């Protein structure tokens, strides 16, 4: 989940949470990486996103999120090397 959030937020766009979740959810479904119900995934995504905000890797402005320059630091090292 974190790697997918990082991937989407690395594109230097701003997203509301619902829009961000929809993109992440569709990407996870395309990779057959969805486990659990959509609501549980939504809660996990929100928790991971707030963690990225707390670490200073994502900027929250009102209800809009934007990945900052160092967002790639949150990615799994194996995923970062492959991507």
MMTF fields as JSON, N, C-alpha, C and O atoms, coordinates in Angstrom:
{
  "mmtfVersion": "1.0.0",
  "mmtfProducer": "UNKNOWN",
  "numBonds": 331,
  "numAtoms": 332,
  "numGroups": 83,
  "numChains": 1,
  "numModels": 1,
  "chainsPerModel": [1],
  "groupsPerChain": [83],
  "chainIdList": ["A"],
  "bondAtomList": [4, 2, 8, 6, 12, 10, 16, 14, 20, 18, 24, 22, 28, 26, 32, 30, 36, 34, 40, 38, 44, 42, 48, 46, 52, 50, 56, 54, 60, 58, 64, 62, 68, 66, 72, 70, 76, 74, 80, 78, 84, 82, 88, 86, 92, 90, 96, 94, 100, 98, 104, 102, 108, 106, 112, 110, 116, 114, 120, 118, 124, 122, 128, 126, 132, 130, 136, 134, 140, 138, 144, 142, 148, 146, 152, 150, 156, 154, 160, 158, 164, 162, 168, 166, 172, 170, 176, 174, 180, 178, 184, 182, 188, 186, 192, 190, 196, 194, 200, 198, 204, 202, 208, 206, 212, 210, 216, 214, 220, 218, 224, 222, 228, 226, 232, 230, 236, 234, 240, 238, 244, 242, 248, 246, 252, 250, 256, 254, 260, 258, 264, 262, 268, 266, 272, 270, 276, 274, 280, 278, 284, 282, 288, 286, 292, 290, 296, 294, 300, 298, 304, 302, 308, 306, 312, 310, 316, 314, 320, 318, 324, 322, 328, 326],
  "bondOrderList": [1, 1, 1, 1, 1, 1, 1, 1, 1, 1, 1, 1, 1, 1, 1, 1, 1, 1, 1, 1, 1, 1, 1, 1, 1, 1, 1, 1, 1, 1, 1, 1, 1, 1, 1, 1, 1, 1, 1, 1, 1, 1, 1, 1, 1, 1, 1, 1, 1, 1, 1, 1, 1, 1, 1, 1, 1, 1, 1, 1, 1, 1, 1, 1, 1, 1, 1, 1, 1, 1, 1, 1, 1, 1, 1, 1, 1, 1, 1, 1, 1, 1],
  "groupList": [{"groupName": "UNK", "atomNameList": ["N", "CA", "C", "O"], "elementList": ["N", "C", "C", "O"], "formalChargeList": [0, 0, 0, 0], "bondAtomList": [1, 0, 2, 1, 3, 2], "bondOrderList": [1, 1, 2], "singleLetterCode": "X", "chemCompType": "L-PEPTIDE LINKING"}],
  "groupTypeList": [0, 0, 0, 0, 0, 0, 0, 0, 0, 0, 0, 0, 0, 0, 0, 0, 0, 0, 0, 0, 0, 0, 0, 0, 0, 0, 0, 0, 0, 0, 0, 0, 0, 0, 0, 0, 0, 0, 0, 0, 0, 0, 0, 0, 0, 0, 0, 0, 0, 0, 0, 0, 0, 0, 0, 0, 0, 0, 0, 0, 0, 0, 0, 0, 0, 0, 0, 0, 0, 0, 0, 0, 0, 0, 0, 0, 0, 0, 0, 0, 0, 0, 0],
  "groupIdList": [1, 2, 3, 4, 5, 6, 7, 8, 9, 10, 11, 12, 13, 14, 15, 16, 17, 18, 19, 20, 21, 22, 23, 24, 25, 26, 27, 28, 29, 30, 31, 32, 33, 34, 35, 36, 37, 38, 39, 40, 41, 42, 43, 44, 45, 46, 47, 48, 49, 50, 51, 52, 53, 54, 55, 56, 57, 58, 59, 60, 61, 62, 63, 64, 65, 66, 67, 68, 69, 70, 71, 72, 73, 74, 75, 76, 77, 78, 79, 80, 81, 82, 83],
  "secStructList": [7, 2, 2, 2, 2, 2, 2, 2, 2, 6, 6, 1, 7, 3, 3, 3, 2, 2, 2, 2, 2, 2, 2, 2, 2, 2, 2, 2, 2, 2, 6, 6, 7, 7, 7, 1, 7, 2, 2, 2, 2, 2, 2, 2, 2, 2, 2, 2, 2, 2, 2, 2, 2, 2, 6, 6, 1, 3, 3, 3, 3, 6, 6, 3, 3, 3, 3, 7, 6, 6, 4, 4, 4, 4, 1, 7, 2, 2, 2, 2, 2, 2, 7],
  "xCoordList": [0.82, 0.0, 0.872, 0.633, 1.874, 2.739, 3.443, 3.542, 3.935, 4.645, 3.73, 4.165, 2.479, 1.539, 1.214, 1.114, 1.049, 0.837, 2.026, 1.853, 3.228, 4.447, 4.5, 4.824, 4.183, 4.214, 3.272, 3.654, 2.064, 1.082, 1.475, 1.395, 1.894, 2.236, 3.549, 3.825, 4.351, 5.614, 5.4, 6.344, 4.197, 3.913, 3.7, 3.274, 3.996, 3.915, 2.534, 2.415, 1.487, 0.123, -0.459, 0.089, -1.561, -2.26, -3.523, -4.143, -3.889, -5.042, -5.828, -5.249, -7.155, -7.986, -7.88, -7.503, -8.204, -8.025, -8.843, -8.328, -10.098, -10.928, -10.364, -10.337, -9.919, -9.32, -8.034, -7.806, -7.211, -5.966, -6.254, -5.607, -7.223, -7.552, -8.038, -7.653, -8.863, -9.377, -8.243, -8.25, -7.277, -6.129, -5.324, -4.972, -5.035, -4.265, -5.016, -4.424, -6.307, -7.124, -7.151, -7.01, -7.33, -7.336, -5.976, -5.912, -4.898, -3.551, -3.338, -2.771, -3.788, -3.651, -4.493, -4.045, -5.699, -6.545, -5.894, -5.94, -5.294, -4.644, -3.477, -3.162, -2.841, -1.711, -2.153, -1.316, -3.474, -4.02, -3.438, -3.136, -3.28, -2.69, -3.721, -3.362, -5.006, -6.065, -6.417, -6.749, -6.342, -6.768, -7.624, -7.285, -8.704, -9.618, -10.631, -10.556, -11.559, -12.594, -12.107, -11.061, -12.876, -12.501, -12.437, -11.545, -13.374, -13.361, -12.11, -11.532, -11.694, -10.484, -9.269, -8.385, -9.226, -8.121, -8.122, -7.065, -9.31, -9.423, -8.843, -8.115, -9.173, -8.639, -7.12, -6.421, -6.613, -5.164, -4.476, -3.419, -5.072, -4.487, -4.441, -3.446, -5.517, -5.553, -4.487, -3.8, -4.36, -3.353, -1.94, -1.12, -1.659, -0.334, -0.076, 1.033, -1.091, -0.951, -0.641, 0.223, -1.332, -1.074, 0.337, 0.976, 0.819, 2.184, 3.178, 4.169, 2.918, 3.791, 3.776, 4.801, 2.608, 2.501, 3.332, 4.082, 3.201, 3.93, 5.441, 6.199, 5.879, 7.311, 7.83, 9.026, 6.953, 7.372, 7.621, 8.335, 7.041, 7.231, 6.055, 6.153, 4.94, 3.737, 3.225, 3.189, 2.83, 2.265, 0.747, 0.148, 0.136, -1.319, -1.724, -1.302, -2.535, -3.029, -4.549, -5.149, -5.164, -6.611, -6.903, -6.487, -7.622, -7.945, -7.207, -7.591, -6.156, -5.406, -3.992, -3.347, -3.526, -2.209, -1.312, -1.766, -0.017, 0.98, 2.27, 2.738, 2.848, 4.129, 5.233, 5.267, 6.129, 7.256, 8.472, 8.43, 9.528, 10.716, 11.265, 11.717, 11.233, 11.834, 10.844, 11.121, 9.701, 8.68, 9.226, 8.787, 10.161, 10.737, 11.429, 11.616, 11.811, 12.461, 11.542, 12.013, 10.234, 9.276, 9.056, 8.447, 9.54, 9.312, 10.179, 11.266, 9.693, 10.457, 11.701, 11.562, 12.9, 14.129, 14.115, 14.646, 13.52, 13.457, 12.568, 12.873, 11.472, 10.568, 11.238, 11.125, 11.94, 12.618, 13.667, 13.808, 14.401, 15.422, 14.796, 15.322, 13.671, 13.018, 12.323, 12.226, 11.836, 11.052, 11.879, 11.376],
  "yCoordList": [-1.186, 0.0, 1.261, 2.187, 1.288, 2.474, 2.699, 3.832, 1.616, 1.767, 2.334, 3.14, 1.921, 2.432, 3.897, 4.688, 4.266, 5.676, 6.518, 7.583, 6.031, 6.747, 6.897, 7.968, 5.829, 5.861, 6.932, 7.7, 6.983, 7.958, 9.377, 10.299, 9.56, 10.898, 11.43, 12.626, 10.568, 10.999, 11.764, 12.344, 11.774, 12.392, 13.898, 14.521, 14.483, 15.938, 16.504, 17.614, 15.74, 16.222, 16.35, 15.806, 17.065, 17.141, 16.297, 16.203, 15.688, 14.799, 15.039, 15.255, 15.0, 14.847, 13.387, 12.552, 13.056, 11.675, 10.697, 9.649, 11.011, 10.072, 9.814, 8.674, 10.861, 10.728, 9.902, 9.02, 10.191, 9.451, 7.974, 7.101, 7.696, 6.312, 5.579, 4.431, 6.209, 5.551, 5.153, 4.05, 6.036, 5.728, 4.575, 3.634, 4.646, 3.591, 2.269, 1.232, 2.3, 1.082, 0.436, -0.781, 1.238, 0.705, 0.104, -0.948, 0.765, 0.242, -1.086, -2.016, -1.177, -2.424, -3.538, -4.682, -3.211, -4.217, -4.713, -5.906, -3.814, -4.194, -5.147, -5.974, -5.033, -5.911, -7.127, -7.896, -7.306, -8.38, -8.333, -9.376, -7.146, -6.968, -6.487, -5.944, -6.691, -6.257, -7.408, -8.502, -7.154, -8.159, -7.464, -6.371, -8.072, -7.443, -6.594, -6.441, -6.054, -5.229, -3.833, -3.397, -3.143, -1.791, -0.834, 0.011, -0.959, -0.063, -0.26, 0.71, -1.51, -1.782, -1.198, -0.627, -1.343, -0.768, 0.753, 1.38, 1.337, 2.796, 3.268, 4.259, 2.55, 2.902, 2.743, 3.595, 1.652, 1.445, 2.53, 3.025, 2.904, 3.946, 5.269, 5.989, 5.598, 6.855, 6.856, 7.855, 5.733, 5.622, 5.779, 6.505, 5.111, 5.2, 6.624, 7.139, 7.257, 8.622, 9.585, 10.451, 9.44, 10.311, 10.09, 11.029, 8.857, 8.559, 9.29, 9.837, 9.303, 10.016, 11.519, 12.189, 12.045, 13.471, 13.746, 14.722, 12.891, 13.077, 13.0, 13.666, 12.194, 12.063, 13.199, 13.26, 14.094, 15.233, 14.883, 15.606, 13.779, 13.353, 13.733, 13.717, 14.074, 14.49, 15.754, 15.859, 16.715, 17.964, 17.862, 17.45, 18.245, 18.292, 19.746, 20.461, 20.173, 21.544, 21.46, 21.244, 21.629, 21.427, 19.947, 19.13, 19.603, 18.197, 17.697, 16.689, 18.398, 18.066, 17.632, 18.238, 16.576, 16.008, 16.117, 16.013, 16.331, 16.417, 15.82, 16.155, 14.92, 14.336, 15.375, 16.169, 15.373, 16.302, 15.643, 14.468, 16.39, 15.945, 14.608, 13.794, 14.37, 13.162, 12.009, 11.067, 12.064, 11.027, 9.636, 8.648, 9.552, 8.27, 7.547, 6.332, 8.269, 7.646, 6.667, 5.797, 6.81, 5.949, 4.63, 3.711, 4.526, 3.318, 2.187, 2.402, 0.984, -0.226, -0.178, 0.046, -0.374, -0.288, -1.206, -0.838, -2.39, -3.3, -2.74, -2.897, -2.089, -1.489, -0.289, -0.094, 0.522, 1.716, 1.32, 1.997, 0.243, -0.202, -0.682, -0.415, -1.394, -1.958, -0.884, -0.998, 0.165, 1.176, 2.301, 3.252],
  "zCoordList": [0.0, 0.0, 0.0, -0.775, 0.868, 0.93, -0.397, -0.868, -1.005, -2.279, -3.361, -4.184, -3.363, -4.364, -4.092, -5.03, -2.842, -2.495, -2.952, -3.544, -2.67, -3.067, -4.581, -5.093, -5.293, -6.752, -7.303, -8.185, -6.793, -7.273, -6.859, -7.671, -5.618, -5.13, -5.706, -5.604, -6.302, -6.91, -8.21, -8.746, -8.713, -10.009, -9.929, -10.901, -8.767, -8.579, -8.886, -9.406, -8.564, -8.69, -7.296, -6.337, -7.18, -5.909, -6.012, -7.071, -4.895, -4.854, -3.578, -2.513, -3.689, -2.512, -2.109, -2.931, -0.865, -0.429, -1.257, -1.647, -1.534, -2.29, -3.683, -4.146, -4.339, -5.673, -5.598, -6.426, -4.614, -4.43, -4.168, -4.747, -3.297, -2.982, -4.23, -4.453, -5.035, -6.24, -7.182, -7.73, -7.371, -8.235, -7.649, -8.361, -6.358, -5.694, -5.757, -6.055, -5.481, -5.485, -6.869, -6.989, -7.901, -9.269, -9.632, -10.267, -9.232, -9.49, -8.777, -9.35, -7.532, -6.778, -7.408, -7.488, -7.851, -8.501, -9.784, -10.081, -10.542, -11.79, -11.551, -12.407, -10.399, -10.052, -9.24, -8.768, -9.076, -8.242, -6.834, -6.254, -6.289, -4.972, -3.951, -2.906, -4.261, -3.354, -2.434, -2.888, -1.143, -0.167, 0.874, 1.327, 1.248, 2.193, 1.448, 0.229, 2.179, 1.577, 1.259, 1.739, 0.446, 0.029, 1.219, 1.283, 2.161, 3.313, 4.17, 4.662, 4.347, 5.128, 4.416, 5.055, 3.094, 2.324, 2.414, 2.479, 2.416, 2.525, 3.864, 3.919, 4.935, 6.255, 6.303, 6.851, 5.73, 5.703, 4.893, 5.285, 3.757, 2.908, 3.652, 3.578, 4.374, 5.122, 6.213, 6.422, 6.901, 7.958, 7.386, 7.949, 6.284, 5.651, 5.163, 5.305, 4.592, 4.097, 5.244, 5.108, 6.361, 7.505, 8.046, 8.521, 7.974, 8.385, 7.483, 7.967, 6.175, 5.234, 5.499, 5.37, 5.872, 6.22, 7.468, 7.517, 8.473, 9.736, 9.526, 10.23, 8.564, 8.268, 7.389, 7.106, 6.956, 6.145, 4.686, 3.992, 4.21, 2.82, 1.937, 0.71, 2.576, 1.859, 2.523, 3.749, 1.695, 2.197, 2.182, 1.189, 3.301, 3.389, 3.489, 4.399, 2.557, 2.543, 2.523, 1.47, 3.676, 3.774, 3.614, 4.436, 2.549, 2.272, 1.032, 0.438, 0.649, -0.571, -0.197, 0.659, -0.852, -0.568, -1.795, -2.934, -1.526, -2.602, -2.087, -0.999, -2.895, -2.535, -2.626, -3.566, -1.66, -1.664, -2.314, -2.678, -2.453, -3.183, -2.687, -3.493, -1.388, -0.827, -0.665, 0.077, -1.342, -1.196, -1.525, -0.937, -2.441, -2.827, -1.685, -1.75, -0.641, 0.517, 1.246, 1.979, 1.045, 1.743, 1.002, 1.55, -0.233, -1.022, -0.538, -0.003, -0.728, -0.461, -1.346, -2.548, -0.82, -1.629, -2.85, -3.898, -2.734, -3.877, -4.982, -6.164, -4.603, -5.581, -6.231, -7.441, -5.43, -5.951, -6.985, -8.003, -6.747, -7.696, -8.989, -10.07, -8.892, -10.072, -10.891, -12.113, -10.224, -10.913, -11.321, -11.919]
}
